[in-house]
């Protein structure tokens, strides 16, 4: 089976955000920041309450509420902005470039303007299907991004993955949140 498609900026962004959302280190960083800011503000409020400085107490209570409610949204916004800048800086020349892959019984051959590659099927750890992409994770840490909008027959591609022994991990409900 042969596929030809183009990868755009949003494809790289979705891939980066998907990978980040599955990384325990980043999720731990989000939880830790949220807990420390909220708890630190609460402790500050309690301290100033016992000092009978009610203006500062109110300030820290409001800060606690704001951090508790909005830090996760802020964290997501900040990471999305970071990845957008990173992608523009590092992948800009790849936007809109034609990529070709051929899926055979033993290999996936990929070809783009920079060169060609041959990936053994047994080196593909998993195929994740999101709403907009198929993400093929390779054991070396690399990945192939296949945007669904560029594929004429998605069901045929899924069938091909199953025929060659690649199970598809259903991530259709994934969103960056």
C-alpha positions in Angstrom: 0.0 0.0 0.0 1.4 3.4 -1.0 0.5 6.7 0.5 1.4 10.2 -0.4 0.6 13.2 1.9 1.7 16.5 3.1 2.4 17.4 6.7 1.5 20.9 7.9 2.3 22.9 11.1 -0.8 21.7 13.0 0.2 18.0 12.4 3.5 18.6 14.1 1.8 20.5 16.9 -0.8 17.8 17.5 2.0 15.2 17.6 4.0 17.2 20.1 1.0 17.8 22.3 -0.1 14.2 22.1 3.4 13.0 23.0 3.5 15.5 25.9 0.2 14.4 27.3 1.4 10.8 27.4 4.7 11.7 29.1 4.6 11.2 32.9 7.4 13.7 33.5 5.3 16.6 32.0 2.1 15.5 33.7 4.0 15.4 37.0 5.4 18.8 36.3 1.8 20.1 35.8 0.5 18.5 39.0 3.5 19.7 41.0 3.2 23.3 39.8 -0.5 23.3 40.5 -0.1 21.9 44.0 2.8 24.1 45.0 1.3 27.4 43.7 -2.1 26.6 45.3 -0.7 25.3 48.6 1.8 28.2 48.8 -0.9 30.8 48.3 -3.1 29.1 50.9 -0.3 29.0 53.4 0.4 32.7 52.7 -3.3 33.4 53.3 -3.3 31.4 56.6 -0.1 33.2 57.7 -1.5 36.7 57.1 -4.8 35.7 58.7 -3.0 34.9 62.0 -1.0 38.1 61.6 -4.4 39.8 61.3 -3.5 41.4 58.0 -6.8 41.0 56.4 -6.0 42.7 53.1 -3.1 40.3 52.5 -5.3 37.4 53.6 -7.9 38.3 51.0 -5.2 38.7 48.4 -3.8 35.2 49.1 -7.2 33.6 49.3 -8.1 35.1 45.9 -4.8 33.9 44.6 -5.4 30.4 45.9 -8.7 30.3 44.2 -7.3 31.6 40.9 -4.4 29.2 41.0 -6.6 26.3 41.9 -9.0 26.9 39.1 -6.9 28.2 36.3 -3.4 26.9 36.6 -4.1 23.7 34.5 -5.5 25.9 31.7 -2.5 28.2 31.9 0.0 25.3 31.9 -1.7 23.9 28.7 -1.7 27.3 27.0 2.0 27.8 27.9 3.1 24.4 26.6 1.0 24.8 23.4 2.7 28.2 22.8 6.1 26.7 23.5 5.6 23.8 21.0 4.2 26.2 18.4 7.4 28.3 18.6 9.6 25.2 18.6 7.9 23.8 15.5 8.1 27.1 13.6 11.8 27.3 14.5 12.8 23.7 13.7 10.3 22.2 11.2 9.3 25.2 9.1 11.0 23.9 6.0 9.0 20.6 6.2 5.5 22.3 6.1 3.7 21.3 2.9 6.4 19.0 1.7 5.2 15.7 0.0 5.9 12.6 2.0 5.6 9.1 0.6 5.3 5.8 2.5 4.9 2.3 1.2 3.7 -0.4 3.6 4.8 -3.9 2.8 4.6 -7.2 4.7 8.0 -6.6 6.5 8.9 -2.9 6.1 7.6 0.6 5.9 9.5 2.6 3.3 9.4 6.4 3.7 10.6 9.0 1.3 10.6 12.8 1.5 12.8 15.5 0.1 15.6 14.8 2.6 15.9 11.1 1.8 14.6 7.7 2.2 14.1 5.3 5.1 13.3 1.7 5.7 11.6 0.7 9.0 11.2 -2.9 10.0 7.6 -3.6 11.2 8.8 -5.3 14.3 10.4 -2.0 15.3 7.1 -0.2 15.4 6.0 -0.1 19.0 2.5 1.1 18.4 0.1 2.9 16.1 -2.1 5.5 17.8 -5.2 6.7 16.1 -6.4 10.2 17.1 -9.2 12.2 15.5 -6.9 13.7 12.9 -3.8 11.4 12.7 -2.2 8.0 12.8 1.0 8.2 14.8 3.4 5.3 14.3 5.9 5.2 17.2 9.2 3.6 16.4 11.4 1.9 19.0 14.2 4.4 18.4 12.0 7.3 19.6 11.1 8.5 16.2 7.6 8.7 14.9 5.7 8.8 11.6 2.8 11.2 11.4 0.0 10.3 8.9 -2.7 13.0 8.7 -6.1 11.5 8.1 -7.2 14.5 5.9 -4.7 13.4 3.3 -5.8 9.7 3.2 -8.5 8.7 0.7 -9.6 5.5 2.4 -8.9 5.4 6.1 -10.6 2.0 6.6 -8.3 0.4 4.0 -5.3 1.8 5.9 -6.6 0.4 9.2 -7.2 -3.0 7.5 -3.6 -2.9 6.2 -2.2 -2.2 9.7 -4.2 -5.1 11.1 -3.1 -7.4 8.2 0.6 -6.8 8.9 0.2 -7.2 12.7 0.2 -3.6 13.8 -2.5 -3.1 16.4 -4.1 0.4 16.5 -4.4 2.1 19.9 -7.7 4.0 20.0 -7.1 7.5 21.1 -10.0 9.1 19.2 -11.2 10.9 22.3 -7.8 12.5 22.9 -7.7 16.3 23.3 -5.0 18.6 24.6 -6.4 19.5 28.0 
